[in-house]
Amino acid sequence: MRPIPHALLPHSAALYTAETDAEGMRTLTLTAQLSRVRIEPESAQTLTADETQSSQNALLIYDMRSSLPKNTAFAVGQYIQAQEAMYRVEAVKAYHDGRRLHHVELELRG
């Protein structure tokens, strides 16, 4: 399978790893500056008994051959800063083309 064309990967993002110290304070450490990725934002409104809640979610697509930096490792619990929003990585899905890893999709929650 061919790599995803660069024209379909127009976005950039920052990948952060979260660390919590002994006092419970969370610190984000920059892990990588991602480029040539695709970010598909989603927004949803849910009506509950209490009030209407809005949530910002997104899908980030990282192509194994086109996206930079190469061989970036993703994990649930990391953070992505993109398009003026901070998201938490909720799921990492790997897609293969039969022989090798083709791309990775990250489900993000804001």
C-alpha positions in Angstrom: 0.0 0.0 0.0 1.3 3.5 -0.8 2.0 6.1 1.8 -0.7 8.7 2.5 0.1 11.7 0.1 1.6 14.8 1.7 -1.4 16.9 0.5 -3.6 14.9 2.9 -1.3 15.4 5.8 -1.3 19.2 6.2 -1.1 19.6 10.0 1.5 19.8 12.7 1.2 19.0 16.4 3.2 18.6 19.6 3.4 15.3 21.5 3.8 15.5 25.3 4.4 12.8 27.9 2.8 13.4 31.3 4.6 12.7 34.5 3.2 13.0 38.0 5.4 13.9 40.9 5.1 12.7 44.6 2.8 15.6 45.3 0.4 14.7 42.5 1.4 17.6 40.2 1.3 16.7 36.6 4.2 17.9 34.3 4.1 17.7 30.6 7.4 17.0 28.8 7.7 17.7 25.0 8.4 14.4 23.3 8.2 15.3 19.6 7.1 18.0 17.2 4.9 16.1 14.7 4.5 17.3 11.1 2.8 15.9 8.1 -0.1 14.5 10.1 -3.9 14.8 9.7 -6.1 16.0 12.5 -9.9 15.6 12.1 -11.6 17.5 14.9 -15.0 16.4 16.2 -17.2 18.3 18.6 -20.3 16.8 20.3 -23.0 18.1 22.6 -24.7 15.8 25.0 -27.9 16.7 26.8 -27.9 15.3 30.4 -30.4 15.8 33.2 -28.2 18.4 34.7 -27.1 20.4 31.7 -25.7 20.3 28.2 -22.1 19.2 28.0 -19.8 19.8 25.1 -16.7 17.7 24.3 -13.9 18.3 21.9 -12.5 15.1 20.4 -10.2 14.6 17.4 -8.6 11.9 15.4 -4.9 12.2 14.5 -3.5 10.1 11.6 0.3 9.5 11.6 1.6 7.9 8.4 4.6 5.6 9.0 6.4 6.7 5.8 5.3 10.4 5.3 4.8 11.8 8.8 7.8 13.2 10.8 9.7 12.5 13.0 10.0 8.9 11.8 9.3 6.0 14.2 7.5 8.0 16.8 6.0 5.8 19.5 2.6 6.7 20.8 0.9 5.5 24.1 -2.4 6.0 25.8 -2.1 8.9 28.3 0.2 11.1 26.2 -1.0 14.6 25.2 -1.3 16.2 21.8 -1.4 20.0 21.4 -2.9 20.9 18.0 -5.1 23.6 16.5 -5.1 25.7 19.7 -6.3 22.8 21.8 -4.8 20.2 24.2 -6.0 16.6 23.8 -5.3 13.4 25.8 -4.6 10.2 23.8 -7.4 7.8 24.6 -6.7 5.1 22.1 -3.9 4.1 19.7 -4.9 2.0 16.7 -2.3 0.5 14.4 -3.2 -0.3 10.8 -1.1 -2.7 8.7 -1.0 -3.2 4.9 -0.5 -6.9 5.2 3.3 -6.9 5.7 4.1 -3.8 7.7 2.6 -1.0 9.7 1.0 1.5 7.4 -0.4 4.2 9.7 -1.4 4.9 13.3 -4.7 6.5 14.4 -4.9 8.3 17.7 -8.3 8.9 19.3 -8.0 12.2 21.2 -10.2 13.7 23.9 -10.1 17.4 24.8 
